[in-house]
Amino acid sequence: MQTIGERLEEARKKKGISIREAAEATKIRGDYLQKFESNHFDIGLTEIYTRGFLRTYANFLKLPSDRIINDYAALGRGEVRPRQPNREVYGRMEIGVATPPDAGTTAAAENPAAKVPTNSGPAQPHYPKTGSSLPTGPDPAIVFKYLKWGGAAVIGILALLLVWSLFSSGPKASSTNKDNPMAAAPSRTPTFGLEALGPVSVTVHRANPDGTDGELLFTGSMGAGEKRTVSRPGPVFIEASLAQNIQIVLNGRPHNLGEILGTGKRRGELPAP
């Protein structure tokens, strides 16, 4: 009469599948299935899991699971005659028969005082603890000394660059200030604003000491709401096509040019600030 493991193995091989394929299909570890087929049911799990895995595997192989479970229950807690595992390849690892321990090792385990003979062979080289001729790393003291010198050199170069940059820019600035004292404090030319209240044409000239027109400072047409800023280096002449349409802005305050010049006048002088 076939054992449980023989029936499982025979059914699996008839289906033409490997242990690995059966494990992937049933979601049961391959080593558990291998033990079932070898009549080893002590897989380190509780009885309910062992019976469940065995029933699932039997159903997968189309075997009567109730009969398999009954035969398993009939075994009780006794051990079934183990079958020698086949040398079928499981995945990438070949499951084979374990090699029996060496006789000398067995004797040593049973009698610790016994001397187990060792294989004769060439003596292993022995390296002395001190005075070894093996190559060693660089001396830490020498490495530290070179690092210290390198750091000092870098610091010296940075200091020289700093001093050079200071002296290369300093004399030029001092000579410029000496030759031209006003260079450090550039002058700001006064200005005034023009704001159009309506369409108007405006011309602004610098006033010469003899009362004639000097440098042209501004000329052009302005629309309502348009603003201009004109330099005021001294007295200036202002001429507008419609004086009432232009305002002079001094110190942020607007002044109507028509009111400044008077009725009917189109030209007037704005004194120096």
Secondary structure as GFF3:
##gff-version 3
##sequence-region A 1 273
A	DSSP	alpha_helix	4	15	.	.	.	ID=ss1
A	DSSP	alpha_helix	19	26	.	.	.	ID=ss2
A	DSSP	alpha_helix	30	37	.	.	.	ID=ss3
A	DSSP	alpha_helix	47	60	.	.	.	ID=ss4
A	DSSP	alpha_helix	65	74	.	.	.	ID=ss5
A	DSSP	beta_strand	89	90	.	.	.	ID=ss6
A	DSSP	beta_strand	93	94	.	.	.	ID=ss7
A	DSSP	alpha_helix	103	110	.	.	.	ID=ss8
A	DSSP	alpha_helix	140	179	.	.	.	ID=ss9
A	DSSP	three_ten_helix	181	183	.	.	.	ID=ss10
A	DSSP	beta_strand	191	196	.	.	.	ID=ss11
A	DSSP	beta_strand	200	207	.	.	.	ID=ss12
A	DSSP	beta_strand	213	222	.	.	.	ID=ss13
A	DSSP	beta_strand	227	231	.	.	.	ID=ss14
A	DSSP	beta_strand	236	240	.	.	.	ID=ss15
A	DSSP	three_ten_helix	243	245	.	.	.	ID=ss16
A	DSSP	beta_strand	246	250	.	.	.	ID=ss17
A	DSSP	beta_strand	253	256	.	.	.	ID=ss18
A	DSSP	alpha_helix	257	261	.	.	.	ID=ss19
A	DSSP	beta_strand	267	270	.	.	.	ID=ss20
###
